[in-house]
Amino acid sequence: MLDDIDARPGSTTSLLRTVIGLYLRRLGGSITSAALVALAGDLGIPAARARTAITRLKQHGLLHGAGPGSLALNPAAVGMLERGDKRIFTVRTMRAGDEWLLVSATIPETRRDLRHRLRRRLQFIGAGAVSPGLWILPGHLDAEVEELLDEIGARAFATLFRTADPRPAVPLADAVADWWDLRALRAEHERFLASVAAAGSAAPFDAYVRLIDSWRVLPYTDPGLPAALLPADWPGARSTEVFTRLSDRLSDPAWRHVRSAVAPAAALRR
């Protein structure tokens, strides 16, 4: 399944995946190929490139054929998309005194593939690396970590701990700067803010899809650390404010555009 971790923001495949994630469930789970290609055109994507991306999304299991000229959302993708909704549209930030989650994982040498997959998935959902095999995350991600461990078959190798008082040998803010790559996280925020500035006066549908596509990785990779542990000029609050403001303004007109674009194709299908 083409999850958020695998889809590079801004690519044709990623933009169509974003359209599917935003609208296909609201459209009853299906859409004609012609309507999806037309929506891709509204994003400036040529029809041939859109059809290639649709084929790729079918190969990845996000879509499947549902009769001549029709596409349907794979039911197995619904849970993944719902998890993404929670991350993308509900931004959570730790406050002083909130609990942390520690994940200790000891995976046998014979399962290096699993070790690599666990490390990659934990990094993607915002975990910091305390030491090899020991990860730290905000406590509110407890359920998501349990689900991740079960999904990849690593639960038997992991022990989880909760604490409100981690005590590294250095000030906690210094430890946080070591556990997380704050420079890379800052660059992601700056990339997002630059992409919003570049959008200019694009039509609501185009602007909204590109907003979500550009934003969707940030709520995963940035765990929402307490402000007291971050540099004073940290751009996270600004990114969240810009995203929330633009999302609120663009979501309804973008949805109206999708409904009007899909309705003629649906009428022809009937």
C-alpha positions in Angstrom: 0.0 0.0 0.0 1.3 3.5 -0.9 1.4 5.1 2.5 2.4 8.7 3.3 5.9 7.4 4.1 6.4 6.3 0.5 4.8 9.1 -1.6 7.1 12.0 -2.3 5.1 15.3 -2.0 4.7 17.2 -5.2 5.0 14.2 -7.5 2.2 13.3 -9.9 1.6 10.1 -7.9 1.6 11.9 -4.6 -0.8 14.6 -5.8 -3.3 12.0 -7.1 -2.9 10.0 -3.9 -3.8 13.2 -2.0 -6.9 13.7 -4.2 -8.0 10.1 -3.6 -7.4 10.5 0.2 -9.3 13.7 0.4 -12.3 12.9 -1.8 -12.9 9.3 -2.7 -14.5 8.3 0.6 -16.7 11.4 0.4 -17.7 10.3 -3.2 -18.9 6.9 -2.0 -15.6 5.1 -2.7 -15.6 5.2 -6.5 -14.9 7.6 -9.4 -14.6 7.2 -13.1 -11.1 7.2 -14.7 -12.2 10.2 -16.8 -13.2 12.2 -13.8 -9.9 11.5 -12.0 -7.9 12.4 -15.1 -9.9 15.6 -15.4 -9.2 16.5 -11.8 -5.5 15.8 -12.4 -5.8 18.2 -15.3 -7.1 20.9 -12.9 -3.8 20.4 -11.1 -1.8 21.0 -14.3 -1.0 17.3 -14.8 -1.2 16.1 -18.4 -3.6 13.2 -19.1 -1.0 10.7 -20.1 1.0 11.3 -17.0 -2.2 11.1 -14.9 -3.1 7.7 -16.4 0.4 6.4 -15.7 0.1 7.5 -12.0 -3.3 5.9 -11.8 -1.8 2.6 -13.0 0.9 3.0 -10.3 -1.7 3.6 -7.6 -3.6 0.4 -8.7 -0.3 -1.5 -8.6 0.3 -0.3 -5.1 -3.2 -1.4 -4.0 -4.7 2.0 -3.3 -7.2 1.7 -6.2 -8.7 -1.2 -8.1 -10.9 -1.4 -11.2 -14.6 -1.3 -10.6 -16.1 -2.0 -14.0 -15.4 -0.4 -17.4 -13.9 3.1 -16.9 -14.4 3.1 -13.2 -12.1 3.0 -10.2 -12.8 2.2 -6.6 -10.9 2.7 -3.3 -9.4 -0.5 -1.9 -11.2 -1.2 1.4 -7.9 -2.2 2.9 -6.7 1.4 2.4 -9.5 3.0 4.5 -7.7 2.4 7.9 -4.5 3.9 6.5 -6.3 7.0 5.2 -8.2 7.4 8.5 -4.9 7.4 10.4 -3.6 10.0 8.0 -6.6 12.2 8.6 -5.9 12.2 12.3 -2.3 13.3 11.8 -2.9 15.8 9.0 -5.9 17.6 10.4 -5.4 17.3 14.2 -2.0 18.7 15.2 -0.9 17.9 18.7 1.9 19.6 20.6 3.4 18.5 23.9 3.2 20.7 26.9 5.5 20.8 29.9 4.8 17.8 32.1 3.2 15.7 29.4 4.4 12.1 29.3 6.9 10.6 27.0 6.9 7.1 25.5 10.0 5.1 25.3 10.3 2.1 22.9 13.0 -0.4 23.6 13.4 -2.9 20.7 15.8 -5.8 20.5 15.5 -7.5 17.2 17.6 -10.5 16.3 20.5 -10.2 13.7 18.6 -12.7 11.6 15.8 -10.1 11.2 17.8 -7.1 10.0 15.0 -6.3 7.5 12.5 -5.9 10.3 15.0 -3.8 12.3 15.4 -1.5 9.3 11.7 -1.3 8.7 11.0 -0.5 12.4 13.6 2.2 12.4 12.2 3.8 9.3 8.6 3.7 10.5 9.4 5.1 13.9 11.4 7.9 12.4 8.5 8.7 10.1 6.0 9.0 12.9 8.3 11.4 14.8 10.5 9.2 17.1 13.8 10.4 18.3 16.7 8.0 18.7 18.1 8.0 22.2 20.5 5.1 21.4 20.5 2.1 19.1 17.3 0.2 19.9 15.9 2.9 22.2 13.4 5.5 20.8 11.5 8.3 22.4 8.2 9.9 21.3 5.4 12.0 22.8 3.2 9.9 25.0 0.1 10.7 23.0 1.5 8.5 20.2 1.2 5.4 22.4 -1.7 3.8 20.5 -0.1 4.6 17.1 3.1 2.9 18.2 1.3 -0.2 19.3 -0.5 -0.3 16.0 2.7 0.1 14.1 4.5 -2.7 16.0 1.6 -5.0 15.4 1.3 -4.1 11.7 5.0 -4.9 10.9 5.2 -7.9 13.2 7.7 -6.3 15.7 5.6 -6.3 18.9 7.2 -9.4 20.3 10.6 -7.6 20.2 9.6 -4.3 21.9 8.9 -3.0 25.4 7.1 0.3 25.9 7.6 2.6 28.9 5.8 5.9 29.9 7.6 8.6 31.9 7.0 12.3 32.6 10.5 12.9 33.8 13.3 11.7 31.5 16.7 12.6 33.0 19.6 12.6 30.5 23.1 13.5 31.6 22.8 16.9 29.9 19.9 19.5 30.0 16.8 18.0 28.4 16.8 20.6 25.6 20.4 19.6 24.6 19.4 15.9 24.6 16.3 16.7 22.4 18.6 18.4 19.9 20.7 15.2 19.9 17.8 12.7 19.7 16.0 14.5 16.8 17.5 16.1 13.7 16.1 19.6 14.4 18.0 21.0 11.4 16.2 18.6 9.0 12.8 19.3 10.7 13.3 23.1 10.4 14.1 22.6 6.7 10.8 20.7 6.3 8.9 23.6 7.8 10.7 26.1 5.6 10.0 23.9 2.6 6.3 23.9 3.5 6.1 27.6 4.1 7.9 28.3 0.8 5.5 26.0 -1.1 2.6 28.0 0.3 4.1 31.3 -0.7 4.7 30.0 -4.2 1.1 28.9 -4.6 0.0 32.5 -5.1 -3.5 33.0 -6.4 -4.1 29.4 -7.6 -7.7 28.2 -7.9 -9.1 26.8 -4.7 -9.0 23.1 -5.7 -5.4 23.4 -7.0 -4.3 25.4 -4.0 -6.0 23.1 -1.5 -4.7 19.8 -2.9 -1.1 21.2 -3.1 -1.5 22.6 0.5 -2.4 19.1 1.8 0.2 17.4 -0.3 2.9 19.7 0.9 1.8 19.6 4.5 0.9 15.9 5.1 4.5 14.7 5.9 5.2 17.4 8.5 2.7 16.2 11.2 4.4 12.9 11.1 8.0 13.8 11.1 7.7 16.7 13.5 6.4 15.1 16.8 5.3 18.5 18.3 7.9 18.8 21.0 7.3 21.3 23.9 8.2 24.8 23.0 10.6 25.1 26.0 12.8 22.4 24.5 13.1 24.0 21.0 14.9 27.0 19.7 13.2 30.3 20.2 12.7 30.9 16.5 11.2 27.4 15.8 8.9 27.6 12.8 6.4 24.9 13.9 3.7 27.2 15.3 3.8 29.4 12.2 3.5 26.4 9.9 0.5 25.1 11.8 -1.2 28.5 11.8 -0.7 28.9 8.1 -1.9 25.4 7.3 -5.0 25.8 9.5 -5.9 29.2 8.1 -5.6 28.1 4.5 -7.2 24.8 5.0 -10.3 26.4 6.6 -10.5 28.9 3.7 -9.9 26.5 0.8 -11.5 23.2 1.8 -15.2 24.0 1.0 -14.7 25.7 -2.4 -12.3 22.8 -3.4 -15.0 20.3 -2.5 -17.6 22.1 -4.5 -15.2 22.0 -7.5 -14.7 18.2 -7.1 -18.5 17.6 -6.9 -19.1 19.7 -10.0 -16.3 18.0 -11.9 -17.4 14.5 -10.9 -21.1 14.9 -11.5 -21.0 15.0 -15.3 -18.9 11.8 -15.5 -21.2 10.1 -13.0 -24.3 11.1 -15.1 -22.6 9.7 -18.2 -21.9 6.4 -16.4 -25.5 6.0 -15.5 
